[in-house]
Every structure is written in structure tokens, then in C-alpha cells.
């Protein structure tokens, strides 16, 4: 399953990069293909960093539960939302969506690990 997902993301990145090259060759560097590649790269990088940090924190005993599967769902929905916002309102607004959703994921991780639970 993971191999297929990574292969699909890789193929999407390669197709997007090819679209970026063609659009730059035609003189339109701020094309939708460039935005798509940027959004995919953001979320793929975030997934790698969250997986690495979560695995280390779990191994060190800082977290009691770690599962990156819900992050994949957040990344799909958040990536689509970020793409739409970047196309309509610009890069800064799209990055605002990206950072906001990263903070939301941090909140989810903290809640799942009992940070906001009442003390016993």
C-alpha cells in the first residue's frame, strides 16, 4: 500500500514538474502546475518530518501513541484546500492554510497523547 502511494505521489510530482518546465518554456512561470508541484512538495515534506519526529518521540517515550495515517487524510484534504487558496488568493494565503493545518495536526497529536486530559 505504501509503495503504491509513494509511486503515485512520485508520478504526480514528475508530471507536475514536467508541466512546470513546459509552462516556463512557454513564458508562464506562475502556472497552476507550478502551484501544484509546490503544494505536493510541502505536504510530502511535512509527512516525512512528522513521521520522523513522531517516531523519535515515541521511541524516546515522549509520546504514548503515534499513528501517521490520519495525517495522510489531513494532507489530502489540506493540500486540495491549499491549492485552491493559492490559485485564488496567492502564495501567502496558501502558506497560511498550510501552517494552520500543521498546527491543527500538532493539536491532534497532543490531544491523542493526553496532554489536555485532567490529571489523575
N, C-alpha and C positions, 0 to 999 in steps of 0.2 A: 504494500500500500504506500509506504513512504517513498519507495523508488519511483512509483508511478507519479506521485505528487511532485517530487523533485524534477522528474523528467518533464512533466507538463509545465511547471514553472520555468524550467530552463528553456524549453521550446518557446514559451511565451516571451521570455526575455530576449532570446535570439531574434524572434520575429519582430519584436518591438525595436530592437537595436537596428535591424535592417531597415525598418520604417524610418527611424531617426536619420540613418545615413542617406536614404533616398530623399527625405524632406530637406535635409541640409544641402544636398546636391541641387535640389530644386530652389533653394534660397528661402526656406521657411523653417528656421531653427526652433521656433516655439510651437511646434505642431502637437497634435494630440498624441501621436506616437511617442514623442519625447516625454510628454507628461506621463503616459502610461508606463514607460520604462522607469522613470523616476519613482513613481508610486510603488511599483513592484519591487524595486531595489530597496526602498525604505522599509517595506513590510517584511521582506525576506531577511534583511539585516536585523530588524527588530526581533524576528523569530529566532534567529541564531543567537543573538545576545541574551534574550530572555531564557532560552533553553540552557545556554551555558551557565548563566548566573543562577538560575533555579536549581540546576543540577549540583553546582558547587555549594549553594546554600543548604540544600537537602543533605548532601554528604557531610557538611560541617555541623549539621544539627541545628541550623538557624531556622529551618522550615520543617514542619511536620508532614506537610502534604505538598506535592508538586506534580502537576499534570499540565502539559503544554497543549493538549488537544483543544480546550476551549479557546486558546489563543488563535488557533488556526481559523476558527469561525469568526472571531473578532477581526482577524486580519482580512478575511474575505469581505466581510461587510464594511469594515473600516476603509479598506483600500478602494472599494467602489465609491464610498461616500467622499473620500479624499480626492479621488479622480474627478468626480462631478464638481466638487467645490473648486478645485484648481482650474478646471476648464472655464467655469463661470466667473469666479472672483479673483483668480490669481494664485500665485505660488504661496504667498504669505498666509492666506486664508487656508489653503490646503495643509500647510505645515501646522497651523493651529489645530486643525482636526486631528492630524497625526499625533501631536504631542498630547492633546486632550485624551485621546484613546489610550495612549501609553500610560497616562496617569490613572485612567479607569482600570486598566489591567493590573497596575500596581495595587490599587484598592481591592480588586478581586482577590489577588494573591494574599494580601494581608488579612482580609476577612476569612478566607478559607483556612488560614493558619491560626485563627483565633486571636488576632491582635485586638479586636474590638469586643471580644467576649468579656462578660463581667468576671472579675476574679473570684476564685472559689475558696 
